[in-house]
């Protein structure tokens, strides 16, 4: 990851214009880019969001000024945050503030906005030094009161102040930052993260899920998982903790235990998602399936002949812990709908050939997931075994599924209720049973087009009449 100085001439002109108009309207005003956008600019990455902190302007006067510039919404009354839309750019504009802990949890704060606050004091509420740098878009002046540049260069996440301990969400933010940037937790911050474990129970599920969601879209998910161990927060996830030091047969897994394998699989899944330009929601399904795919091994591991380690039935055994884990991080139920069949079927290719019948039945069992996504998971699983080379052992299954046009969906029923009604069938329970049997016959290859469906139904009706 590159590290660069910031050329303010590359900043969006509308952003610079907003800062100029604020300064023209208020003699002593200064506007600073703060937070993640400065960090991203330092890393040579285009910021996703722009956050301005405006000093020496009272809230009402700032609001009037912004309303003269563009469309404004007061979105954070507690924090004094305005959202400004101007010339197709969106900017969060805030007053400097301090925060005081008043209750347990992520939102138990008293916020005091103060336009006259010094930038150094205001920066103390930031979580990590890499997010506490400030940039003046008009002059290029930088404030780095807490050594954020050095920590960026050293790829370290270090807390800004003891106020870090007031927000139990911050260790999870550290997790997703580690996954996004390939950083590790600074030694000075480890103890503060551990002290917050007891407060984690007060975090709302939606906030927990937000951080895990960001983790799943990051290029280095293994760094985030390793940070859970370093910070002690893995104790909050027993399904993850169970795979740490869980042994595997070195013949098949030269990389080591299930934890090491899972870290490699998650990184491989992320790389595969990037290679295939997957949408964010599809990427999440793949990465979380890679994370959960071997959760069943601790409960089924056995040691057999000559000390060989086996994990019979671990795919099926992994479903319940996957459910428990995803529920525990507040994941949407729709994600579990995809992860569950992927976990259950992730070694199907090892137990048979890619016949048309096997491929059709696999496509059916995977729904709402599909063979295309399943093959990516199998690739991540097989490639997460370094020093063994990457491989794609289920590629034949994917090729066969593409030929059958079932790589992205299960086979669509050929014999339908509408077609049966045209042939004189009566609606009811019997029709449902016949349709179910017809679909099974289709998966087996006995029904393959409309004419074969009609012939199959007529034979079934004749047999029923004979009985």
VENBEL-V556732 format. One line per field, one symbol per residue. phi: phi as a letter, one per 20 degrees, with the letter a starting at -180 (. if undefined). psi: psi as a letter, one per 20 degrees, with the letter a starting at -180 (. if undefined). A space follows every 10 residues. Layout:
# VENBEL-V556732
phi=???
psi=???
This chain:
# VENBEL-V556732
phi=.fcbedeffe fggfffffff fffffcgdfc dcfcmfffgf ffemdffecd dddddmcggf fffgffffea fcceecgfdm dddddblmcd cedcefbdcc fcbfnfdecd dcebgeffgf ffffeffcgf ddfccefedn fddcfcmfff fffelcdcff bffgfecfff fffggffgff dmdcefgfeg fffffegfeg feffgffffg ffffgfeefc gfffffffff enfffecgff ffefmffcff fecffpffff ffgfffffff ffffgelffg ffggffffff fefdfefgec gcddglmfec cfmffffeff ffffffffem ffffffgefg ffffdfcgfe dreeffffff ffgfffgefb fffgffffff ffeecgefff bcfdffffff ffgemcfdaf ffgeedffff ffenfdfqff ffffffffff ffffnfdcbf ffffffffff ffffffe
psi=pqprrpoiii qphhgghggg hghhhogjqq ppprbhhggh hhjkqpqhqp ppppqkoqgh hgggghhiga pppnimhhil pqpppplkqp pppqqqrqpp pirqahjmqp popohjqqhg ghiiiqgqhi jjqqpoihij pqpmijkhgg hghjlqopqg riihiioiih hhhhghgghh ikrrpqhhig hhghhighih ijpqhhhghg ghghghjqim hhhghhhhgh iiihiinhhg hhipjoqqpi ghmihcrhgg ggghgghggg gggghjlqqg hhggggghgh hihkiighii pqobpkjppq mpjhghiigg hgggghhhjk qqhhghhghg hgghjijhii krqmrgghgg hghghipirr hghghhgggg ghilkpjqqq rmijhhgggh hghikkhjrr pppgorhghh hhjjqpqahh gggghghhhg hghijhpiag ghggggghgg hghhhh.
